[in-house]
Amino acid sequence: MDEGKLKYSQIEIAKIIGEPKDPRKPYTDVVSAVCEVATADPADYVYYFDVLNETDIVYTITSNGSVTSSNVSPDTPAAFTFVDIASPEYYVKITDLASAKESTLARKLMTINRSLNMYENKYIFDLATSALTTSGFDNGLTSGQMRFSYNDLITMVDNVIDYGDNYVLFVGSLIDKDMMLWDWNDNKYHSMIEAFNDLGIKKQRIGVGNITIDSNSAIRQLLSTQAYLIATSTEIGKPFLFVRKKLNDIDLLGAAIKQNGERPERLVFASPNPITVAGGNRFLAVGLTGYEQIVAACVNPYAVSKFSRA
């Protein structure tokens, strides 16, 4: 295929970009830490979840990105429907595509991958928030309290200790700052690393990571004032379920990626024709959008505790 045709073929652009998933790190740190992960075949439209004992309440993401609850019993498993996730549309200028095609598309591939990863993280935290409806483990500042303290951390551990262990603490930036100042403010001068090791806690700071979901305003994966403590070893394994669906190539929509029979878990759709992008200077560009189908659910709400700081 000559170079001129390659510039404007959405099929070729999608093939050059490849699958927007890092094979060295197929799941985000959040998903890996707290989720049982699996994949589903392209023909699967639902994913069944069952329990062994009494009726449970589970939470799952719906098609519009909100959270709903379902009752699950041994004779009535919950059918989780796959939902669509699409990144914002990103643009590659025709001039950039002509001068440095591979490097330009590689940068956009990384951007699309980050965007889809942030969607996944946000949905896990949305599910964690909904789990509090069942568990009631929702903590906050008491009267006269100004910051997240070590005692608050112990309260969060006490919330979930009967339901699991091997804890992961996800913290926003303000909570993380409070923790870094514990020695300074409280004159304890004890190693925070040793304390966390004794408690069996691994801390993960969640940065800004803003995404745009059906609006022009940016949404954070995790608010800077929030923290979640999640027990990752429970009777049914990790308390969250995450399933990606393997996808068929869609040639007509410019999402063909692989020709060796291996089905991708993520696709990149390329616009069929150059478009004019408004905003600042006008320029001709090709639009690129990342896409995947997932199931995300919280199957053990009692393994989740939250803290909110003003």
QUIVEN-V179473 format. One record per pair of residues at least 24 apart in sequence whose C-alpha atoms are under 7 Angstrom apart, sorted by the first residue. I is the first residue (numbers start at 1). J is the second residue. Records with the same first field share a line. If there is no record, write none. Layout:
BEGIN
I=J, J
END
This chain:
BEGIN
7=97, 98
8=273
9=272
10=254, 270, 271, 272
11=251, 254, 255, 256
13=270
14=254, 255, 256, 257, 268, 269, 270
15=256, 257
17=105, 106, 109
18=257
19=257, 264, 266, 267, 268
20=109, 112, 113, 266, 267
21=113, 266
28=117
30=121
31=121
34=232, 238, 239, 240
35=238, 239, 240, 241, 242
36=238, 240, 241, 242
37=241, 242, 243
38=242, 243, 244
39=243, 244, 245, 246
40=243, 244, 245, 246
41=245, 246
42=245, 246, 247, 248
45=81, 82
46=79, 80, 81, 82
47=79, 80, 81
48=77, 78, 79, 80
49=77, 78, 79
50=74, 77, 78
58=297, 298, 299, 300
59=127, 297, 298, 299
60=127, 296, 297, 298
61=296, 297
67=127
80=295
81=295
82=293, 294, 295
83=293, 294, 295
84=292, 293, 294
85=291, 292, 293
86=289, 290, 291, 292
87=112, 115, 116, 289, 290, 291
88=289
89=287, 288, 289
90=287, 288, 289
91=285, 286, 287, 288
92=285, 286, 287
93=283, 284, 285, 286
94=284, 285, 286
112=290
115=211
118=209, 211, 221
121=221
122=221, 222
125=222
127=297, 298
128=304
131=301, 304
132=301
134=301
135=301, 302
137=305, 306
138=305, 306, 307
139=306, 307, 308
140=307, 308, 309
141=309
147=178, 309
148=175, 178, 309
156=229, 305
159=305
160=231, 302, 303, 304, 305
163=234, 302, 303
164=231, 232, 233, 234, 303
165=231, 232, 233, 234
166=200, 201, 231, 232, 233
167=200, 201, 202, 229, 230, 231, 232
168=201, 202, 203, 229, 230, 231
169=201, 202, 203, 204, 227, 228, 229, 230
170=203, 204, 205, 206, 227, 228, 229
171=204, 205, 206, 226, 227, 228
172=205, 206, 207, 222, 223, 224, 225, 226, 227
173=205, 207, 224
174=224, 225
175=224, 225, 226, 227
176=205
225=308, 309, 310
226=307, 308, 309
227=306, 307, 308
228=304, 305, 306, 307
229=304, 305, 306
230=303, 304, 305
231=303, 304
239=298, 299, 300, 303
240=297, 298, 299
241=296, 297, 298, 299
242=295, 296, 297
243=294, 295, 296
244=293, 294, 295
245=293, 294
265=292
266=291, 292
267=291, 292
END
